């Protein structure tokens, strides 16, 4: 590698890491084509079953270790892998191949593995699970080849490294030695992949979706990665390191100020009160949201209750979780989003159709209304949890008025049923719309007439407006909520809510970006639901930038023709009140709490 180079991917776990690269390749083992005699068939089938049993046992043990290290929710990821390796339909097809073609267990298993992976790769809904499938198939083959001592995640280390791979399975990610593995880079993976979720939970900075990373990075190449920005800098120069150290120094100083900001109200210098709520994706985010001063929860994502599980959660399970969140925030509002199933988020046991484009297909409120056996227990759980608590229900991906009306009717039916059965429950809860498509924006004035509140999901709104896949690293520069088309839609939604006198908030990632928060306030938003770690920084920013400056930023942004002009307008409005070096680039500030200290000595690449 000559000179330095920056590779761009998807930041999936925030933080900065600096270390030599360790390139690892977890490939399928070479499996020789081996025939067997008719008399050997029962023994081959027994070998297959024994290998599967051993892998399932290992995955069960791994799930228990993950529960201790990362939490019970993350450990549920391995339920899907256990189901995959024990799938009777699949194993039956392998056994049939052994019997009919007189093949060895490993030869038949490899053949069926390739067949199944090819089928899954062609189904967008299953593509996110392909890494899990590959991981378990690889382990079974190693067992069948008598390589039982092989573990794809076993890496012996005695110095800090950044692991670089084509893909990372959850088993690999959770087994990594956190003391020595200081960062992760992979060619495959998105923010919602299982490995990304675990990396975030374990606090390992990670960048995924980096095209051709293995072609550019060699063992020993010194890397500087930013898990928030999604950048991988190869062979950083002393000047690069000095710049990084200076940024980290500023951020550490800011961190001290943020500790004070947590206990202060989110009020602008000229007196505008802004409600800062928290987004809760997983149960372990409840405590950080409370600690960082959230005034309630603006988005409780419920998908973790189904992702990677063999069955849907019961009504009682959902009630217990919703009540847990509501009890933590007492009288503050807690907004529960109905199941946003679809795309890559279906429970393993749920039989959903294979679709050419699942993100434009049967998902979210469409699944809820079509499969009422899923939706009704959730509605009952919400109503039960809402007794003497301020719980609200939000409907995802609404594009039609009928979807709101039908959801309200189902909610009323379940409320009456609970009352008849003598079950303590609220008579009703406020029902709002998650605005995340251009259709909902255009129809906002009419949707507001049958909704109790709006909350804008800027992630999907940007994806659908810009026709840019939010998980595609090649489109990262095009996926920006600062595009004028998004800014104008945000203003339209704010205005529609104001005319109908219903609350309007933001719950997408844009609200967690401090300077974007200033712009949103200028566009008329008075409630922002923020990722818990970002709450102190957003509050600190709100307390320093006057509302008048926010309005100037918004007015200029609405006249802008490009995303760069929007960014420039925000910077100009905030420049008198903030050190903008803290916000470089504008839309991504690495996580201050996880920013690793950079060495004073600058090592050179050994490649």
DAHUHU-V354706 format. One record per backbone hydrogen bond with DSSP energy under -1.0 kcal/mol. CO is the residue of the C=O (numbers start at 1). NH is the residue of the N-H. E is the energy in kcal/mol with one decimal. If there is no record, write none. Layout:
co,nh,e
CO,NH,E
CO,NH,E
This chain:
co,nh,e
5,234,-3.6
7,232,-2.5
10,208,-2.5
13,206,-2.0
15,227,-3.3
16,596,-1.2
17,225,-2.6
19,223,-2.6
20,162,-2.3
21,220,-2.9
22,164,-2.2
34,104,-2.4
40,44,-2.0
41,45,-2.4
42,46,-2.1
43,47,-2.2
44,48,-2.3
45,49,-2.4
46,50,-2.4
47,51,-2.5
48,52,-2.4
49,53,-2.4
50,54,-2.4
51,55,-2.3
52,56,-2.7
53,57,-2.3
54,58,-2.3
55,59,-2.5
56,60,-2.2
57,61,-2.2
58,62,-2.3
59,63,-2.5
60,64,-1.7
61,65,-2.0
62,66,-2.5
63,67,-2.1
64,68,-1.5
65,69,-2.1
66,70,-3.6
66,71,-1.4
71,75,-1.6
74,77,-1.8
75,78,-1.6
76,79,-1.5
78,82,-2.2
79,83,-2.2
80,84,-2.3
81,85,-2.4
82,86,-1.3
84,87,-1.2
87,91,-2.5
88,92,-2.6
89,93,-1.6
90,94,-1.7
91,95,-2.6
92,96,-2.2
93,97,-1.6
94,98,-2.1
95,99,-2.5
96,100,-3.1
97,101,-2.0
102,36,-2.2
104,108,-2.5
105,109,-2.6
106,110,-2.4
107,111,-2.0
108,112,-2.4
109,113,-2.4
110,114,-2.5
111,115,-1.9
112,116,-2.6
113,117,-2.7
114,118,-2.0
115,119,-1.6
116,120,-2.5
117,121,-2.5
118,122,-1.1
120,123,-1.6
123,126,-1.8
123,127,-1.0
126,129,-1.3
127,130,-1.2
129,133,-2.3
130,134,-2.9
131,135,-2.2
132,136,-2.0
133,137,-2.4
134,138,-2.3
135,139,-1.6
136,140,-2.1
137,141,-2.2
138,142,-2.0
139,143,-1.9
140,144,-2.5
141,145,-1.9
142,147,-3.4
143,146,-1.8
147,150,-2.4
151,154,-1.9
161,182,-2.3
162,22,-2.5
163,185,-2.4
164,24,-2.7
165,187,-1.5
166,188,-2.4
169,173,-2.4
170,174,-2.5
171,175,-1.1
177,180,-1.0
177,181,-3.6
180,161,-3.0
180,182,-1.0
183,163,-2.0
184,207,-2.4
185,165,-2.1
186,210,-2.2
190,193,-1.4
193,197,-2.1
194,198,-2.1
195,199,-2.5
196,200,-2.3
197,201,-2.1
198,202,-2.5
199,204,-2.5
205,184,-1.9
206,12,-1.9
206,13,-1.5
207,186,-1.7
208,10,-3.7
210,213,-1.4
212,216,-1.1
213,217,-2.3
218,221,-2.3
220,606,-1.2
221,21,-2.0
222,235,-2.6
223,19,-1.7
224,233,-2.6
225,17,-2.1
226,230,-2.2
226,231,-1.2
230,9,-3.3
231,226,-2.2
232,7,-3.0
233,224,-2.0
237,241,-2.2
238,242,-2.5
239,243,-2.5
240,244,-2.5
241,245,-2.8
242,246,-2.5
243,247,-2.4
244,248,-2.6
245,249,-2.4
246,250,-2.2
247,251,-2.4
248,252,-2.5
249,253,-2.0
250,254,-2.3
251,255,-2.3
252,256,-1.2
253,257,-1.2
254,258,-2.3
255,259,-1.4
257,261,-1.8
258,262,-1.6
261,264,-1.8
265,267,-1.7
266,274,-2.9
268,271,-2.4
272,268,-2.5
275,528,-2.6
276,295,-2.7
277,530,-2.8
278,298,-1.3
278,299,-1.1
280,301,-2.1
282,285,-2.1
283,286,-1.9
285,289,-1.8
286,290,-2.2
287,291,-3.1
288,292,-2.1
289,294,-2.6
290,293,-1.8
296,278,-2.1
297,335,-2.7
299,280,-3.0
300,337,-2.0
302,305,-1.4
303,306,-2.2
303,307,-2.6
306,309,-2.1
309,348,-2.0
314,318,-2.1
315,319,-2.8
316,320,-2.5
317,321,-1.9
318,322,-2.9
319,323,-2.6
320,324,-1.8
321,325,-2.0
322,326,-2.5
323,327,-3.0
324,328,-1.4
325,329,-1.2
329,332,-2.6
333,297,-2.3
334,392,-2.8
335,300,-2.2
336,394,-2.9
341,364,-3.9
342,345,-2.7
345,342,-1.4
347,350,-1.8
350,352,-1.1
357,360,-1.8
358,361,-1.5
361,363,-1.2
363,366,-1.8
364,368,-2.0
365,369,-2.3
366,370,-2.0
367,371,-2.9
371,374,-2.1
371,375,-1.4
372,376,-3.0
375,379,-2.4
376,380,-2.5
377,381,-2.2
378,382,-2.3
379,383,-2.4
380,384,-2.5
381,385,-2.3
382,386,-1.3
383,426,-2.5
384,387,-1.1
386,389,-1.7
389,391,-1.7
390,334,-2.4
392,336,-3.1
393,432,-2.9
394,338,-2.8
395,434,-2.5
396,365,-1.1
401,405,-2.1
402,406,-2.8
403,407,-1.5
404,408,-2.5
405,409,-2.1
406,410,-2.2
407,411,-2.3
408,412,-2.4
409,413,-2.2
410,414,-2.4
411,415,-2.0
412,416,-2.1
413,417,-2.2
414,418,-2.4
415,419,-1.9
416,420,-2.4
417,421,-1.9
418,423,-2.5
430,393,-2.8
431,452,-3.0
432,395,-2.4
433,455,-2.1
435,457,-2.1
437,441,-1.7
438,442,-2.7
439,443,-1.9
441,444,-1.4
443,447,-2.7
444,448,-2.4
447,450,-1.3
453,433,-2.1
454,505,-1.7
455,435,-1.9
456,458,-1.0
456,507,-2.5
456,508,-1.1
457,461,-2.2
458,462,-2.0
459,463,-2.0
460,464,-3.1
461,465,-2.0
462,466,-2.7
463,468,-1.4
469,472,-1.7
472,475,-1.4
473,476,-1.4
475,478,-1.1
475,479,-1.5
478,480,-1.4
480,483,-1.3
483,486,-1.3
483,487,-2.0
484,488,-2.5
485,489,-1.3
486,490,-2.6
487,491,-1.9
488,492,-2.0
489,493,-2.3
490,494,-2.1
491,495,-2.5
492,496,-2.3
493,497,-2.3
494,498,-2.1
495,499,-2.4
496,500,-1.4
497,502,-2.4
503,454,-2.5
505,456,-2.8
506,529,-3.3
508,511,-1.5
509,512,-1.4
510,513,-1.3
513,517,-2.3
514,518,-1.2
515,519,-1.7
516,520,-2.6
517,521,-2.3
518,522,-2.0
519,523,-1.5
520,525,-2.2
521,524,-1.4
526,275,-2.7
527,506,-1.3
528,277,-2.8
530,279,-2.2
531,534,-1.8
532,535,-1.1
534,538,-2.5
535,539,-2.7
536,540,-2.7
537,541,-2.1
538,542,-2.6
539,543,-2.3
541,544,-1.4
541,545,-1.5
546,550,-1.8
547,551,-2.4
548,552,-1.7
549,553,-2.2
550,554,-2.3
551,555,-2.5
552,556,-2.2
553,557,-2.3
554,558,-2.2
562,566,-1.6
563,567,-2.5
564,568,-2.4
565,569,-2.1
566,570,-2.0
567,571,-2.6
568,572,-2.4
569,573,-2.0
570,574,-1.9
571,575,-1.9
574,577,-2.2
574,578,-1.6
578,580,-1.1
579,582,-2.2
580,583,-1.6
585,588,-1.6
